[in-house]
């Protein structure tokens, strides 16, 4: 099935009368890495949760390439991923169990993935004892094994040190190379310039801009985006 082009038409989310998403219009293709930027409270995380089915819009419509919504083809990784009180390998293969994959195949594929994400020597360890960066790599490997068509990442490198950020970014690029569309939120504008193909800029629950990354940082079209860039990224950006 196809999820793309993914179109949002006047999507609203208004819990208890409070407007979080205020008529979001957006179209995403199946290509590249889209990064969502915006100030705190703009609705970035809520938008991701709406796309993965965790939240139901109050209004508007989401069109999944003309097909019914199917969450089996969508993966999401949160800023603080959930880890069971079990081994790294058990946590990694968690998403494979509902797919009817036998234990031997789960373990074989799981160990191969742990090699790719640099955690093969930790496979027996309790996953909750991993560092923050290691847990994030594990969460990415876990969703990678399910081969999502759309991968949603909500601030996946927040609070990580530079070496951990670099490791996570490498994995994100590899997942994209294997064919997944990635939509990601971040407050790290340097990271946005490194990873993004296009930028969606949200402010007050609306899409103010959706454009190529170079265009966004060098020629922002909206006043909100100009103020955001000047406040968050006061140095000169080169591409």
Secondary structure by P-SEA (a helix, b strand, c coil): cccccbbbcbbbbbccccccccccccccccccbbbbbbccccaaaaaaaaaaccccccbbbbbccccccccccbbbbccbbbbccccaaaaaacccccccccaaaaaaaaaaaaaaaccccccccccccccaaaaaaaaaaaaaaacccbbbbccccccccaaaaaaaaaaaaaaaaabbbbbbccccaaaaaacccbbbbbccccccccccaaaaacccccaaaaaaaaacccccccc
